Amino acid sequence: MAQLKYQLQQAFESSQAPLGFAPDPASMERFLALCHRRRYPGKTAIIRPGDPANTLYYVIEGSLAVCTEDEQGRELILAYINRGQFIGEMGLFVAQAARESVVRTRTPCEMAEVSYERLYQLMEGPLREECPKILCAIGSQLTHRLLRTSRQVSRMAFMDVNNRISRTLLDLCQEPDAMTHPDGTQIRISRQEVSRIVGCSREMVGRVLKQLEEQRMIDVSGKTIVVRGTR
C-alpha cells in the first residue's frame, strides 16, 4: 500500500492527464458500489478546516461550494463542485494532515465516500483494472480546477471589480443549473454570493448589476439574472 501511495504521488508530479477525461459508466458503477453513500441537506458544511484529510468524495447528485475564510470569518468562494466530480482528491497525491477549506452543499446532495486507506486497498484489488481510468478522471478535474483558480487569481490582481463581476456572470452561465432563456442565459444567484466569488461588498455588486442592466447587458429580477446574448 505504501508503494501504491508513493506511485500516486509520483504520478501527480508528472501527470499529463487529458482534459475532460472521464471513466466509462461501468467503471464508475464498480467504483461506486464499493463506496459508502450518504445524503446531506442543502447548506450543510461537510468539510471544515482542521478536519482530517483522509476521505475521497464523489458527487452523485447535487452541487457544493468550496470556500476559504479569513480570520474575520469573511468567505471567498473558490469553486463550485457538481454532479460527477470528486472532492478531497488532493490528499491522495500530496500528504495533507488536515483540510484547509470549507465545502458546503448548495443543494441537497448524495455523495459517495471512501477513505484513502480503503481506496488504496481497492486499487490493488477489486479496482485494479479501473484504477488508471479513475486516476485520469481525478487528474483531469484537478487540472481544470487549477486553471479556474489561476484565472480567478489573475482577475483579482489585474481586473477592476466591474470586469470581475461581468466575467463571473459569464462563468455562471456555464454551470449546470443555468437555464436557456430567449434573450440569453438565466442564472439564479444572490448579490451576497456574487460578492463572495468576486471578493467585494454586496453593495458594490448591486451597483455594478444596476450599471450592467442600464447598458442592456443583463436583466435582473431579485436573484434571477438573464445574461443577454450568451446562448
C-alpha positions in Angstrom: 0.0 0.0 0.0 2.8 2.4 0.8 4.3 1.7 -2.6 1.0 2.5 -4.3 0.7 5.7 -2.4 4.2 6.7 -3.5 3.4 5.9 -7.1 0.3 8.1 -6.9 2.3 11.0 -5.6 4.9 10.5 -8.4 2.2 10.3 -11.0 0.7 13.5 -9.8 4.0 15.3 -10.0 4.4 14.3 -13.7 0.7 14.0 -14.6 -0.4 15.0 -18.1 -3.9 13.6 -17.8 -6.1 14.6 -20.8 -8.6 17.4 -20.1 -12.1 16.2 -19.9 -11.2 12.6 -19.5 -13.9 10.5 -17.7 -14.0 6.8 -16.9 -16.7 4.8 -18.6 -20.1 4.3 -16.7 -19.3 0.6 -16.0 -16.0 1.6 -14.2 -17.8 4.2 -12.2 -20.5 1.8 -11.2 -18.0 -0.6 -9.9 -16.2 2.2 -8.0 -19.5 3.5 -6.5 -20.6 0.0 -5.5 -17.6 -0.1 -3.1 -18.2 3.3 -1.6 -20.4 4.4 1.3 -23.3 6.5 0.1 -24.6 9.4 2.2 -27.2 12.2 1.8 -26.7 15.7 3.0 -29.3 18.5 3.2 -28.6 21.8 1.5 -26.5 24.5 3.1 -24.6 21.9 5.2 -20.8 22.0 5.7 -19.5 18.5 5.0 -15.8 19.5 5.3 -14.3 22.2 7.6 -10.8 23.5 8.2 -9.0 21.2 10.5 -11.0 18.1 9.6 -8.8 15.0 9.0 -7.8 14.7 5.3 -8.5 11.0 4.8 -11.6 10.7 2.6 -12.4 10.9 -1.1 -15.9 12.1 -2.0 -17.8 11.8 -5.3 -20.9 13.9 -6.1 -23.7 11.6 -7.2 -26.4 14.3 -7.1 -26.3 17.9 -6.1 -24.0 20.9 -6.0 -21.5 22.2 -3.5 -19.2 25.2 -3.0 -15.6 25.2 -1.9 -14.8 28.3 0.2 -11.9 29.8 2.2 -12.3 32.1 5.2 -10.1 34.8 6.7 -9.7 35.4 10.4 -12.7 37.7 10.5 -14.9 35.0 9.1 -15.2 36.5 5.6 -15.7 33.9 2.9 -14.4 33.7 -0.7 -15.9 31.0 -2.9 -13.1 29.2 -4.8 -15.2 26.8 -6.9 -18.5 25.1 -7.4 -18.5 21.3 -7.4 -21.3 19.5 -9.3 -22.6 16.0 -10.2 -19.9 13.7 -11.5 -17.0 15.5 -9.7 -14.6 14.4 -6.9 -13.9 16.3 -3.7 -10.9 15.7 -1.4 -8.8 14.2 -4.1 -5.7 16.2 -3.4 -4.9 14.2 -0.3 -4.5 11.1 -2.5 -1.4 12.6 -4.1 0.0 15.1 -1.6 0.4 14.3 2.1 -2.1 16.5 4.0 -2.8 16.2 7.7 -6.0 18.3 7.7 -8.4 20.1 5.4 -7.9 23.8 4.8 -11.2 24.8 3.1 -14.9 24.7 3.8 -17.0 22.5 1.5 -20.7 23.3 1.8 -23.7 21.9 0.0 -25.6 24.4 -2.1 -28.5 21.9 -2.7 -29.4 18.5 -1.2 -26.6 16.2 -2.2 -26.0 12.5 -2.4 -22.3 11.6 -2.0 -20.2 8.5 -2.4 -17.4 8.4 0.2 -14.3 6.2 0.6 -11.3 6.5 2.9 -7.9 6.9 1.2 -6.7 3.8 3.0 -9.6 1.7 1.7 -9.2 3.2 -1.8 -5.5 2.2 -1.9 -6.6 -1.4 -1.0 -9.3 -1.4 -3.6 -6.9 -0.1 -6.3 -4.6 -3.0 -5.5 -7.5 -5.5 -5.6 -11.1 -5.2 -6.9 -10.5 -1.9 -8.7 -7.1 -2.8 -10.2 -8.4 -2.6 -13.8 -10.5 0.6 -13.2 -7.6 2.3 -11.3 -6.0 4.1 -14.3 -9.3 5.4 -15.6 -10.4 6.7 -12.2 -7.0 8.4 -11.6 -7.0 10.0 -15.0 -10.5 11.4 -14.3 -9.3 12.8 -10.9 -6.2 14.3 -12.6 -8.3 15.9 -15.2 -10.6 17.5 -12.6 -7.5 18.7 -10.7 -6.2 20.3 -13.9 -9.5 22.1 -14.6 -9.7 23.4 -11.0 -6.1 24.7 -11.2 -6.9 26.5 -14.4 -10.0 28.1 -12.8 -8.1 29.1 -9.7 -5.4 30.7 -11.9 -8.0 32.7 -13.8 -9.6 33.8 -10.5 -6.2 34.9 -9.1 -5.4 36.8 -12.3 -8.8 38.6 -12.2 -8.3 39.6 -8.6 -4.9 41.0 -9.4 -5.5 42.7 -12.8 -9.2 43.4 -13.3 -11.3 46.0 -11.7 -14.5 45.0 -9.8 -16.8 45.7 -12.8 -14.9 43.3 -15.1 -14.6 40.7 -12.3 -18.4 40.7 -11.8 -19.0 40.6 -15.6 -16.7 37.7 -16.1 -18.2 35.9 -13.1 -21.7 36.2 -14.6 -20.4 34.6 -17.8 -18.8 31.8 -15.8 -22.0 31.2 -14.0 -23.8 30.8 -17.4 -21.7 27.6 -17.8 -22.9 26.0 -14.6 -25.2 23.0 -14.8 -28.1 24.9 -13.1 -28.0 27.7 -15.7 -31.1 27.8 -17.9 -31.6 28.7 -21.5 -33.7 31.9 -22.0 -35.0 33.6 -25.1 -32.6 36.5 -24.6 -29.6 34.6 -23.4 -28.9 32.5 -20.3 -30.8 32.7 -16.9 -29.0 32.2 -13.7 -30.1 32.5 -10.1 -27.7 33.9 -7.5 -27.8 36.4 -4.7 -25.7 39.6 -4.6 -24.1 38.2 -1.4 -23.0 35.1 -3.2 -21.6 37.0 -6.1 -19.6 39.2 -3.7 -18.2 36.0 -2.1 -17.0 34.9 -5.5 -15.6 38.2 -6.7 -14.2 39.5 -3.4 -16.1 42.7 -2.9 -19.0 44.1 -0.9 -22.6 43.1 -1.6 -23.4 46.8 -2.2 -20.7 47.0 -4.9 -22.3 44.0 -6.6 -25.6 45.8 -6.6 -24.2 48.9 -8.1 -22.4 47.0 -10.9 -25.5 44.9 -11.7 -27.5 48.1 -12.0 -24.9 49.5 -14.4 -24.9 46.4 -16.5 -28.7 46.4 -16.6 -28.7 50.0 -17.7 -26.3 49.0 -20.5 -28.8 46.3 -21.5 -26.3 43.6 -20.9 -28.4 41.8 -18.3 -31.9 41.8 -16.9 -32.3 41.5 -13.1 -35.3 40.4 -11.1 -34.5 39.6 -7.5 -32.0 36.7 -7.5 -32.7 35.9 -11.2 -30.3 37.4 -13.7 -30.6 37.0 -17.5 -27.2 37.4 -19.2 -28.1 38.6 -22.7 -26.5 37.2 -25.8 -25.0 34.1 -24.1 -26.9 31.3 -25.7 
